[in-house]
Structure formats: C-alpha cells, structure tokens
Amino acid sequence: MHPNTVQQLTQESTEALRRGDGASARAKLQEIIKNGPGMPKPWFLMAQACHLADDAEGEDNALEQLLTDEPRHLVGLLMKGVLKAKQGDSRAAASFYRTALNVAAQLPQIPQTIVPMLQKAEAHIESSSADYEDFLLAQLEAKGVSRSVSPRFDQSLDLLLGKNELYLQQPSVFYFPGLPQRAFYEREEFSWIADMEAQIPALQHELQGVLQQKDEFAPYVKINPERPLPNNALLNDPSWGAYYFWENGVQVEEHAEQCPVTMEALTQPPLPIIKERSPIALYSLLKPGTHIKPHHGVLNTRLICHIPLITHDKCALRVGSETRRWEDGKALIFDDSFEHEAWNRGDSTRIILLFEVWRPEITEEERVALTAIFEAISYYDAG
C-alpha cells in the first residue's frame, strides 16, 4: 500500500472516530493493518474504533498489540483497565490502572481530558483493594489466623495490600550488608536507655540554663567551603538548629562545661569513637513550621537516638513507612539510612538531645574494623 493511501485512510478513520462511527473507522484501519506491511500499525486508533463499535475482542487485541509496542502508553493502559473491569477481571484491571498511575506520576503535565480516566483508575484501585483485603482477612479468619500474628506479619499484609511502601536502607556513603532492615528500634532493647530517661528532668534543667543564656544554636545544615553546596532548603537556616557537645569526634569544651549532667549521661550509651567523625551529640532544635524533607543518612552502621527535652504532639518523625511522635520521657531510636523526615507543625519549638550509637548487631571485631575504614576515609578526604 502506498504511503499516501495509508495517510488518506488514517485521516478518514480519524474523522470517523470523531463522528462516533466506530464501524467505519475500524474497516479503514483494518485495511491499513492488512495491506500496509512494514508500516507502523495504528493499534491505538483501532482500539478506539473497536471500543466505539462494541467489539470487545477487537479492542482487547488492539490494546495488546499497542502495549507490546509501547508498554507505557498511558491511555492504552487506562483503556485496558476499563476493558478488564468490564470483563469482570478486577485484579487485572487494577494492575493496568496501577501501571497507568505510575506512568502519569512521571509526566510533567497531564492533559485535562485524561484526568477523569485517572480518577476512575484511582477509585477502582481503592475499591478492589478493599474487596481484596476483605477476602484475605475472611480466609485467614476461617483458618484461625489472627490479623496480628506479629508486627512483621502485619507489615507483610500491609505491603501486599498496598497500604505501605517498601523502604530499605540506602545510606549515601557506606553500606554494611547483612543488617536487619528495621526502621525503629524499641527502648526496651537497650539496657542504658532507662538510666538516661530517668535523667531527663536534669537534662531539661541544663537545657533551660542554656536557653536563658541565649546561647546561639548554629544552623544544622552549614556551608562547607571545601565541598559543593548541599541541595537542602534549610542550608544555613537556624530553623533547624544545633548546639553541639561532640561534633565530628571533637568535644565542644564551652558547651560541655555548661552541661556536665548531659556530658555524664552521654558516657552511658555505646557512642562510636572514630577520629574526625564520632562521637556526635547535640541539642537538635526545630522551630515552628519547619519541615526537614525526606533524606537518607550516610551510614547504616549506626542508630540515631533522640531524647525528647521539649516537644509537643504536633511534632513527628517518619522513618520509612512508619511515623512516630516524640513523647515526654521516652527515647526514640531509629536507623537514619532509611528515608526519613521530621516536622514541627505546632507553635512552639521542639528540642531533643541527639546522638549516635553503634548498631547492636555489629560485633566488637567489626566495630574495630569499621572504625579503621572510617578513619581512613576521613584521612583521605582531608587530602
């Protein structure tokens, strides 16, 4: 078939589609597909024509061919979802809809004509997910299985049902393999936590002394003239402030003298001792309205411990898929190599005592070896 003929038939079929004449459009497109070897096949137009002509089998075939050639064709995926839903295959429809929504999320702009189809996809996924959850829970109940067998069983169900996303350790500098993929650790797992929590009133008293002297908190995210500027909206912003006791392995003498009870308390946990790197311990301040955006820590060989000193219920920390609030008298321990973020949506400042500790799963021999690695990295970076 001559290219001019293909062009003419394509134009005629498009005009037929605009008139709502699916049968006529389908006939012209079938002629192109049959007699135009080596030419691009108009599968998208054919799918639309078959849809208008109530030819479900032809539409399904055309969409299958289209998505074989263009697996991320947004409207093709949405049409396939609609068709599968009409055929009663809700699971298949949800699968095509989810892929379509993922494709749409990557687009800089979505045509308004497609928005209703995307909304329909979201509604179907929500409905089918609820049906699927009801079915699964009924099956479990029939077999005597409780919804709360264990926290990780609950998490596996939430992941299966799409209620949670899967987050894994992704440290930006150094990854140590074989460690548990745990976002939060519980206070009861650490023998030294109870003693530190018992000292919170004394720690709060020392903090009030610092605040009364109006000692300035430095911005947590600072410019390093030896490195490119970090892509962080809080760069040099005191809304996220720091008052260090130990910074990159060096004790801040003036602050240490101001807060002897705090310094004594910091001798209890297993702080890493790594030249030019650790310990790290500080008051971390978050002013009202401040949001620390999602990011990853540099290592997965440590845990971060927060001792709340001034907080309220509009402050929270998300690590991976779990969000927790700081509670008076209770430490929070988490792995900051997971994506995490924090915010203060209240009208008063939040201040915690922050420090890092070795992960309990890392052996003493490994800690010695890791210390040697990190000190070597620091020495190399210093030039």
Long-range contacts (C-beta under 8 A, 24 or more apart in sequence): 1-31, 1-32, 1-35, 1-36, 1-39, 3-39, 6-32, 6-36, 6-39, 10-42, 10-45, 13-42, 13-45, 13-49, 14-45, 16-49, 17-45, 17-48, 17-49, 17-52, 20-52, 21-52, 22-48, 22-49, 22-50, 22-51, 22-52, 22-53, 22-54, 22-55, 23-49, 23-52, 23-53, 25-49, 25-52, 25-53, 26-50, 26-53, 26-55, 26-58, 41-65, 41-69, 43-69, 44-73, 44-75, 44-76, 47-76, 47-79, 48-79, 51-79, 56-83, 56-86, 56-87, 59-83, 72-99, 72-103, 74-100, 74-103, 74-104, 74-107, 74-114, 75-114, 75-117, 77-103, 78-114, 78-117, 78-118, 78-120, 78-121, 81-121, 81-124, 82-117, 82-120, 85-124, 90-124, 90-128, 90-131, 91-128, 91-132, 93-124, 93-128, 94-124, 94-125, 94-128, 94-129, 97-121, 97-122, 97-124, 97-125, 98-125, 101-125, 125-162, 129-161, 129-162, 132-161, 133-161, 136-160, 136-161, 158-321, 164-321, 165-321, 166-321, 167-320, 167-321, 167-338, 167-339, 168-338, 169-300, 169-335, 169-337, 169-338, 170-296, 170-337, 170-338, 170-339, 171-296, 171-297, 171-298, 171-299, 171-300, 171-337, 172-296, 172-297, 172-298, 173-298, 173-299, 174-298, 174-299, 174-300, 174-301, 174-373, 174-374, 174-377, 175-300, 175-337, 176-299, 176-300, 176-301, 176-362, 176-370, 179-300, 179-301, 179-359, 179-361, 179-362, 180-361, 182-335, 183-319, 183-320, 183-321, 183-322, 183-334, 183-335, 183-338, 183-340, 184-319, 184-322, 184-324, 184-332, 184-333, 184-334, 184-335, 185-303, 185-333, 185-334, 185-335, 186-333, 187-330, 187-331, 187-333, 189-333, 189-360, 190-269, 190-333, 190-360, 192-268, 192-269, 192-270, 193-331, 193-333, 195-265, 195-268, 196-265, 196-268, 196-269, 196-307, 196-331, 197-307, 197-329, 197-330, 197-331, 199-261, 199-265, 200-307, 200-308, 200-309, 200-328, 200-329, 202-261, 203-261, 203-262, 203-265, 203-307, 203-309, 203-353, 204-309, 204-310, 205-261, 206-258, 206-259, 206-260, 206-261, 206-262, 207-259, 207-283, 207-309, 207-310, 207-351, 209-258, 209-259, 210-243, 210-255, 210-258, 210-259, 210-283, 213-258, 215-243, 215-255, 215-258, 217-241, 217-242, 217-243, 217-283, 217-285, 218-242, 218-243, 218-244, 220-284, 232-293, 232-295, 233-293, 234-290, 234-292, 238-285, 238-287, 239-286, 239-287, 239-289, 239-290, 240-284, 240-285, 240-286, 240-287, 240-290, 240-292, 241-283, 241-284, 241-285, 241-286, 241-287, 242-282, 242-283, 242-284, 242-285, 243-282, 243-283, 243-285, 244-280, 244-281, 244-282, 245-281, 245-282, 246-271, 246-278, 246-279, 246-280, 246-281, 246-282, 246-355, 247-280, 247-282, 248-276, 248-277, 248-278, 248-280, 249-273, 249-274, 249-275, 249-276, 249-277, 249-278, 249-279, 249-280, 250-276, 262-353, 266-355, 269-305, 269-355, 269-357, 270-357, 270-358, 271-355, 271-356, 271-357, 271-358, 272-302, 272-356, 272-357, 272-358, 272-367, 272-371, 273-371, 274-371, 274-374, 274-375, 274-378, 275-375, 275-378, 276-375, 276-378, 276-379, 276-382, 277-374, 277-375, 277-378, 278-356, 278-374, 279-355, 279-356, 280-354, 280-355, 280-356, 281-353, 281-354, 281-355, 281-356, 282-353, 282-354, 282-355, 283-309, 283-351, 283-352, 283-353, 283-354, 284-351, 284-352, 284-353, 284-354, 285-349, 285-350, 285-351, 286-315, 286-342, 286-343, 286-344, 286-349, 286-350, 286-351, 287-344, 287-349, 288-344, 288-345, 288-346, 288-347, 288-348, 288-349, 289-344, 289-345, 290-343, 290-344, 291-341, 291-342, 291-343, 291-344, 292-341, 292-342, 292-343, 293-341, 294-318, 294-339, 294-340, 294-341, 295-339, 295-340, 295-341, 296-336, 296-337, 296-338, 296-339, 296-340, 297-335, 297-336, 297-337, 297-340, 298-337, 299-337, 300-335, 300-337, 300-359, 301-358, 301-359, 301-362, 301-370, 302-336, 302-356, 302-357, 302-358, 302-359, 303-333, 303-334, 303-335, 303-336, 303-356, 303-357, 303-358, 303-359, 304-333, 304-334, 304-335, 304-336, 304-354, 304-355, 304-356, 305-331, 305-332, 305-333, 305-354, 305-355, 305-356, 305-357, 306-331, 306-332, 306-333, 306-334, 306-352, 306-353, 306-354, 307-331, 307-352, 307-353, 307-354, 308-332, 308-350, 308-352, 309-351, 309-352, 309-353, 310-348, 310-349, 310-350, 310-351, 311-350, 311-351, 311-352, 312-346, 312-348, 312-350, 313-346, 314-344, 314-345, 314-346, 315-342, 315-343, 315-344, 315-345, 315-346, 315-350, 316-342, 316-343, 317-341, 317-342, 318-342, 326-350, 326-352, 333-357, 335-359
